[in-house]
């Protein structure tokens, strides 16, 4: 009788270990850090860069969407550096952003400040390198995904052209009636 009980206990233990053994030996994936959205993240010292992505329709001008979190006790001037083509010449562009201690500074979302990058020469679907650094901290190069605004949540966050002044027309002699010009067909 005792051997049957012992055999039953051993058999039940083997069945339990066999069906739930994965939880004893496999690492928990919930403890692995990952980027839960379309953007990417990084940490430079006490600055946490979260959900960084670039929106561009033409591949020349982009709107950077990013959240900067300062986990430190003092304000930090964060430097963003990227390669650009300005008037046909390659240049390094530096932009400084101040983040208050214990604060979150957001760019690019609805109602947030805009962070426009000109001369990026990177098409949607590619990765755009941006170097993030501050003070004496070792910086990090982030390969930020470039999206085109096709997704509805990004469609109204694309960079918009700055309005240019329009020339006012001065009255002149009546012009000749325009003649239609043929349109090339494909």
Rosetta silent file (secondary structure, phi, psi, omega in degrees, C-alpha in Angstrom):
SEQUENCE: XXXXXXXXXXXXXXXXXXXXXXXXXXXXXXXXXXXXXXXXXXXXXXXXXXXXXXXXXXXXXXXXXXXXXXXXXXXXXXXXXXXXXXXXXXXXXXXXXXXXXXXXXXXXXXXXXXXXXXXXXXXXXXXXXXXXXXXXXXXXXXXXXXXXXXXXXXXXXXXXXXXXXXXXXXXXXXXXXXXXXXXXXX
SCORE:     score description
SCORE:     0.000 S_00000001
   1 L     0.000  -43.401 -179.969    0.000    0.000    0.000 S_00000001
   2 H   -66.648  -36.495 -179.042    2.812    2.405    0.897 S_00000001
   3 H   -67.540  -33.240  176.498    4.695    1.680   -2.295 S_00000001
   4 H   -66.262  -41.833  178.461    1.593    2.521   -4.358 S_00000001
   5 H   -65.052  -43.497  179.404    1.277    5.899   -2.603 S_00000001
   6 H   -63.341  -41.625  179.080    4.969    6.605   -3.058 S_00000001
   7 H   -65.496  -38.517  178.291    4.757    5.631   -6.732 S_00000001
   8 H   -64.849  -42.447  179.147    1.707    7.876   -7.180 S_00000001
   9 H   -64.640  -43.806  179.797    3.512   10.834   -5.566 S_00000001
  10 H   -64.036  -45.074  179.769    6.609   10.265   -7.733 S_00000001
  11 H   -62.777  -43.525  177.708    4.506    9.936  -10.878 S_00000001
  12 H   -62.335  -39.443  178.770    2.549   13.121  -10.066 S_00000001
  13 H   -64.813  -41.911  179.603    5.823   14.964   -9.458 S_00000001
  14 H   -65.092  -42.765  178.607    7.239   13.848  -12.798 S_00000001
  15 H   -62.877  -43.949  178.648    4.075   14.905  -14.618 S_00000001
  16 H   -62.702  -44.828  178.855    4.134   18.339  -12.931 S_00000001
  17 H   -66.611  -37.531 -179.822    7.814   18.876  -13.728 S_00000001
  18 H   -67.123  -36.159 -178.136    7.337   17.667  -17.280 S_00000001
  19 H   -88.799  -23.862 -177.313    4.473   20.026  -18.019 S_00000001
  20 H  -120.005   13.187 -177.205    5.722   23.067  -16.090 S_00000001
  21 L   -64.256  -26.194 -179.101    9.469   22.527  -16.303 S_00000001
  22 H   -60.448  -36.404 -177.249    9.939   25.392  -18.759 S_00000001
  23 H   -71.064  -19.198  178.987    9.145   27.940  -16.097 S_00000001
  24 H   -83.533  -29.266 -170.973   11.914   26.587  -13.895 S_00000001
  25 H  -112.920  -21.104 -177.443   14.677   26.682  -16.488 S_00000001
  26 L   -88.446  141.686  176.297   13.796   29.347  -19.089 S_00000001
  27 L   -69.256  148.918  179.478   14.621   33.013  -18.480 S_00000001
  28 L   -75.789  121.770 -179.657   11.650   35.311  -18.036 S_00000001
  29 H   -72.321  -19.364  178.920   11.177   37.347  -21.192 S_00000001
  30 H   -71.319  -13.012  178.388    9.338   40.053  -19.265 S_00000001
  31 H   -91.732   -7.162  179.474   12.651   40.975  -17.645 S_00000001
  32 L   -85.028  128.848  178.275   14.360   41.643  -20.987 S_00000001
  33 L   -70.091  142.405  177.548   14.347   45.316  -22.022 S_00000001
  34 L  -153.273  164.206  177.446   12.759   46.067  -25.398 S_00000001
  35 L   -94.837  111.591 -172.541   11.289   48.981  -27.327 S_00000001
  36 L   -81.812    7.610 -177.831    7.500   48.544  -27.206 S_00000001
  37 L  -135.317 -161.818 -178.901    6.674   50.910  -30.054 S_00000001
  38 L   -76.080  -24.233 -178.458    7.882   51.957  -33.512 S_00000001
  39 L   -88.673 -179.914  179.659   10.734   54.039  -32.105 S_00000001
  40 E  -121.449  167.281 -179.423   13.902   53.026  -30.294 S_00000001
  41 E  -131.803  164.288  177.488   15.433   53.902  -26.935 S_00000001
  42 E  -159.587  168.212  174.566   18.830   54.385  -25.358 S_00000001
  43 E  -131.721  129.462  174.965   20.422   55.613  -22.154 S_00000001
  44 E  -124.426  105.585 -176.906   23.247   58.138  -21.923 S_00000001
  45 L    58.616 -124.454 -179.725   24.206   58.686  -18.298 S_00000001
  46 L   -96.186   11.015  175.839   21.080   59.849  -16.490 S_00000001
  47 E   -99.482  124.245  176.053   19.251   60.738  -19.728 S_00000001
  48 E  -103.688  122.438  177.202   16.803   58.143  -21.001 S_00000001
  49 E   -98.976  122.879 -175.749   15.888   58.487  -24.679 S_00000001
  50 E  -126.781  139.726  174.027   12.540   56.831  -25.370 S_00000001
  51 E    51.262   49.329  179.185   10.547   56.071  -28.511 S_00000001
  52 E   -82.904  123.624  173.189   12.772   58.011  -30.916 S_00000001
  53 E  -149.175  159.298 -175.319   11.640   57.906  -34.522 S_00000001
  54 E  -118.077  131.209  177.728   11.857   60.215  -37.510 S_00000001
  55 E  -108.153  127.491  179.845    8.932   61.109  -39.774 S_00000001
  56 L  -150.018  136.124  176.822    9.665   62.252  -43.315 S_00000001
  57 L   -93.846  -37.549 -173.979    7.648   62.330  -46.515 S_00000001
  58 L  -104.025   -7.249 -179.044   10.398   63.471  -48.884 S_00000001
  59 L    77.000    8.667  179.379   13.542   62.028  -47.250 S_00000001
  60 L  -114.568  -38.545  179.265   15.063   65.511  -46.957 S_00000001
  61 E  -122.702  134.942 -178.522   13.325   67.030  -43.937 S_00000001
  62 E  -132.066  153.558  175.311   12.263   65.017  -40.916 S_00000001
  63 E  -109.079  117.972 -178.792   10.364   65.536  -37.700 S_00000001
  64 E   -85.315  123.060  173.579   12.004   63.781  -34.751 S_00000001
  65 E  -101.817  122.830 -176.597    9.568   62.281  -32.258 S_00000001
  66 E  -160.458  149.176  172.395   11.345   61.592  -28.977 S_00000001
  67 E  -117.061  129.094  177.503   10.905   61.649  -25.209 S_00000001
  68 E  -112.588  125.666 -178.806   13.873   62.639  -23.043 S_00000001
  69 E  -116.661  125.329  178.360   13.764   61.693  -19.369 S_00000001
  70 E   -99.017  106.933  177.902   16.243   63.201  -16.920 S_00000001
  71 L   -85.824    0.985 -177.228   16.766   60.787  -14.002 S_00000001
  72 L   -88.144 -179.323 -178.643   19.401   63.080  -12.491 S_00000001
  73 L  -100.380    0.800  178.747   19.287   65.797   -9.850 S_00000001
  74 L  -136.858  157.429  179.891   20.449   68.638  -12.088 S_00000001
  75 L   -66.013  147.238 -176.226   19.428   70.042  -15.452 S_00000001
  76 E  -129.945  135.130  175.144   21.220   68.590  -18.453 S_00000001
  77 E   -96.289  102.682 -175.968   21.970   70.083  -21.854 S_00000001
  78 E   -89.110  133.698 -179.118   21.666   67.106  -24.241 S_00000001
  79 E  -105.179  129.367  172.576   23.422   67.344  -27.618 S_00000001
  80 E  -108.855  130.417  179.712   22.006   65.721  -30.763 S_00000001
  81 E  -130.647  135.173  177.627   24.392   65.481  -33.701 S_00000001
  82 E  -147.640  158.194  177.165   23.672   64.217  -37.210 S_00000001
  83 E   -86.685  136.012 -179.283   25.137   64.404  -40.704 S_00000001
  84 E  -138.806  164.080  172.979   23.236   66.585  -43.148 S_00000001
  85 E  -113.351  110.799 -177.683   23.565   68.005  -46.612 S_00000001
  86 E  -114.123  117.644 -178.040   23.105   71.771  -46.477 S_00000001
  87 L    52.246   42.226  177.474   23.164   73.626  -49.813 S_00000001
  88 L    79.988    1.330 -178.551   24.963   70.684  -51.442 S_00000001
  89 E  -115.372  134.293  177.717   27.659   70.555  -48.746 S_00000001
  90 E   -71.717  137.011 -178.665   28.016   67.817  -46.144 S_00000001
  91 E  -148.859  155.113  171.809   27.894   69.175  -42.599 S_00000001
  92 E   -96.005  128.309 -179.400   27.512   68.004  -39.007 S_00000001
  93 E  -108.379  128.264  177.856   24.482   69.570  -37.366 S_00000001
  94 E  -113.412  133.196  175.887   24.391   69.978  -33.577 S_00000001
  95 E  -131.435  128.515  179.282   21.231   70.744  -31.649 S_00000001
  96 E  -102.545  138.708  178.891   21.165   71.207  -27.877 S_00000001
  97 E  -129.779  126.727  178.670   18.093   70.447  -25.779 S_00000001
  98 E   -91.250  131.527  178.585   17.846   71.333  -22.079 S_00000001
  99 E  -121.760  121.161  179.920   16.066   68.798  -19.845 S_00000001
 100 L   -65.151  155.654  178.706   15.118   69.804  -16.286 S_00000001
 101 L   -63.836  136.046  178.601   15.980   67.440  -13.399 S_00000001
 102 L    66.379   18.653 -174.681   13.393   64.709  -12.889 S_00000001
 103 L  -115.888  164.366  174.016   11.465   65.907  -15.939 S_00000001
 104 E  -115.586  128.554  175.234   10.313   64.546  -19.275 S_00000001
 105 E  -114.611  123.524 -176.440   10.793   66.655  -22.395 S_00000001
 106 E  -114.992  143.397  177.693    8.804   65.500  -25.426 S_00000001
 107 E  -128.476  142.450  168.060    9.158   66.494  -29.076 S_00000001
 108 L    91.950  -19.330 -179.580    6.999   65.894  -32.108 S_00000001
 109 L   -78.458  176.459  177.375    3.711   64.659  -30.644 S_00000001
 110 L   -60.742  120.820  179.108    0.412   66.486  -30.770 S_00000001
 111 L    85.581   -9.524  178.749    0.906   69.685  -28.796 S_00000001
 112 L   -83.680  166.415  173.882    4.630   69.020  -28.206 S_00000001
 113 E   -65.491  153.814  178.935    7.499   71.166  -29.400 S_00000001
 114 L   -94.149  144.122  176.445    8.788   70.367  -32.898 S_00000001
 115 L  -128.621   91.004 -174.850   12.275   68.990  -33.547 S_00000001
 116 E   -95.446  131.571  177.497   12.840   69.409  -37.296 S_00000001
 117 E  -112.006  121.459  179.451   15.936   67.955  -38.983 S_00000001
 118 E  -102.185  150.572  175.728   16.843   69.417  -42.386 S_00000001
 119 L    72.215   31.959 -173.246   19.118   67.870  -45.006 S_00000001
 120 L   -76.136  -28.869  178.942   18.754   64.296  -43.735 S_00000001
 121 L    49.807   46.945  178.055   18.971   62.526  -47.150 S_00000001
 122 L  -137.990  122.863 -177.211   17.327   59.379  -45.760 S_00000001
 123 L   -80.556  154.170  173.875   14.216   57.847  -47.284 S_00000001
 124 L   -56.013  139.626 -176.573   11.349   56.400  -45.262 S_00000001
 125 L   100.839  -13.760  178.937   12.046   52.768  -44.443 S_00000001
 126 L   -98.670  177.545  175.301   15.724   53.387  -43.732 S_00000001
 127 E  -108.473  139.272 -178.851   17.570   54.042  -40.480 S_00000001
 128 E  -115.171  122.837 -178.690   18.989   57.484  -39.705 S_00000001
 129 E   -79.755  128.434  173.654   22.029   57.782  -37.403 S_00000001
 130 E  -130.302  133.432  179.411   21.862   60.388  -34.629 S_00000001
 131 E   -98.845  128.631 -179.126   24.536   60.735  -31.945 S_00000001
 132 E  -117.199  131.676 -175.999   23.263   61.665  -28.446 S_00000001
 133 E  -160.919  157.623  171.101   25.641   62.930  -25.752 S_00000001
 134 L  -151.941  151.151  177.433   26.004   65.400  -22.881 S_00000001
 135 L    47.901 -133.165  179.180   28.831   66.736  -20.720 S_00000001
 136 L   -95.185    4.681  179.606   31.630   64.210  -20.248 S_00000001
 137 L   -66.967  144.577  174.054   29.295   61.215  -20.627 S_00000001
 138 L   -71.056  126.333 -177.850   30.085   58.740  -23.374 S_00000001
 139 L   -81.725  176.431  178.726   27.490   59.283  -26.072 S_00000001
 140 E  -134.512  140.112  171.755   25.585   56.758  -28.151 S_00000001
 141 E   -91.400  126.271  179.502   24.800   56.575  -31.819 S_00000001
 142 E  -108.605  132.275  174.632   21.166   55.657  -32.339 S_00000001
 143 E   -96.181   97.989 -170.549   19.928   54.232  -35.642 S_00000001
 144 E   -90.181  129.775  178.568   16.477   55.799  -35.705 S_00000001
 145 E   -67.576  141.175  178.823   13.759   54.350  -37.958 S_00000001
 146 E  -107.811  121.766  178.873   12.364   56.719  -40.580 S_00000001
 147 E  -113.423  159.969 -174.251    8.622   56.442  -41.259 S_00000001
 148 L  -104.351    2.045  178.786    6.571   58.239  -43.911 S_00000001
 149 L    86.555   10.740  177.244    3.361   59.073  -42.061 S_00000001
 150 L   -64.627  -38.306  178.053    1.276   56.381  -43.778 S_00000001
 151 L   -67.141  136.616 -174.937    0.087   55.140  -40.395 S_00000001
 152 L   -57.794  -35.141 -177.988   -2.842   57.276  -39.197 S_00000001
 153 L   -68.717  -15.122 -179.938   -1.260   58.034  -35.805 S_00000001
 154 L  -110.167   -9.167 -171.900    1.699   59.704  -37.572 S_00000001
 155 H   -60.004  -34.022 -178.852   -0.020   61.363  -40.544 S_00000001
 156 H   -95.019    8.933 -179.620   -0.483   64.742  -38.827 S_00000001
 157 H  -107.431    2.751  178.197    3.009   64.744  -37.267 S_00000001
 158 L   -64.554  151.876  177.297    4.992   65.045  -40.509 S_00000001
 159 L   -66.102  141.768  178.525    7.141   68.164  -40.875 S_00000001
 160 L  -110.139  147.681  179.302    5.361   70.992  -42.618 S_00000001
 161 L   -68.559  142.308  176.369    6.979   73.509  -44.892 S_00000001
 162 L   -75.589  135.415 -177.661    7.440   76.940  -43.413 S_00000001
 163 L   -64.934  136.507  177.577    5.272   79.430  -45.250 S_00000001
 164 L  -103.793  150.581 -179.210    7.203   81.697  -47.580 S_00000001
 165 L   -63.710  140.865  178.265    6.130   85.245  -48.309 S_00000001
 166 L   -99.145  142.780  179.142    4.070   85.552  -51.459 S_00000001
 167 L   -78.847  140.016  177.808    4.680   88.300  -53.966 S_00000001
 168 L   -88.745  141.162 -178.479    1.768   90.587  -54.565 S_00000001
 169 L   -79.385  138.681  175.859    0.751   91.054  -58.162 S_00000001
 170 L  -101.216  139.435 -178.836    0.935   94.534  -59.605 S_00000001
 171 L   -61.647  140.361  177.704   -1.707   95.512  -62.128 S_00000001
 172 L  -141.919 -176.367  179.945   -0.470   95.482  -65.690 S_00000001
 173 L   -64.518  149.072  179.596   -1.868   95.523  -69.176 S_00000001
 174 L   -57.829  137.592 -178.722   -4.304   92.723  -69.943 S_00000001
 175 L   -85.884  159.989  177.011   -2.493   89.614  -71.021 S_00000001
 176 L   -67.396  154.671  179.366   -3.247   87.648  -74.131 S_00000001
 177 L   -65.173  127.544 -178.499   -5.627   84.749  -73.733 S_00000001
 178 L   -69.408  144.477  175.906   -3.573   81.713  -72.726 S_00000001
 179 L  -101.374  138.735 -178.452   -3.524   78.781  -75.090 S_00000001
 180 L   -65.820  141.906  176.974   -3.723   75.312  -73.568 S_00000001
 181 L  -104.596  142.713 -179.485   -0.522   73.314  -73.696 S_00000001
 182 L   -66.979  143.677  177.401   -0.643   69.583  -74.267 S_00000001
 183 L   -97.879  130.592  179.077   -0.001   67.411  -71.229 S_00000001
 184 L   -65.628  140.675  176.740    2.369   64.500  -71.725 S_00000001
 185 L  -105.896  150.676 -177.477    0.708   61.143  -71.188 S_00000001
 186 L   -87.849    0.000    0.000    2.461   58.192  -69.639 S_00000001
